[in-house]
Amino acid sequence: MIYFLKALSKQKEKLEAKIKRERIIIGALPTLSVEILEIAREHGRVTVNDAVKATQASRNTIKDHMRTLHNNGLVERHGAGRGTWYSLA
């Protein structure tokens, strides 16, 4: 029983650290980038078209934010061209 409680406590500490890091990262991001990350979190993946529909931002603006999120390691890109989709890193 003690082993289980210690393991649970360690998991809780890891989760708290992850949440703290995520809040720092999200706090430094533009609002549109945060919205894109939320879409990816809710649906498991996001395309440029999904983000355009959800945010009403221009396609080129979304592409720029996606590129920045990918370069910062916050999302992973899958596919190429029109079939490209992104997931949380």
WOVENHU-V495070 format. One record per run of one state. SS is the DSSP state (~ for helix, > for strand, _ for the rest). FROM is the first residue (numbers start at 1). TO is the last residue. Records with the same first field share a line. If there is no record, write none. Layout:
BEGIN
SS=FROM-TO / FROM-TO
END
This chain:
BEGIN
_=1-1 / 28-30 / 44-45 / 47-47 / 56-58 / 72-74 / 79-80 / 84-84 / 89-89
~=2-27 / 31-43 / 48-55 / 59-71 / 81-83
>=46-46 / 75-78 / 85-88
END
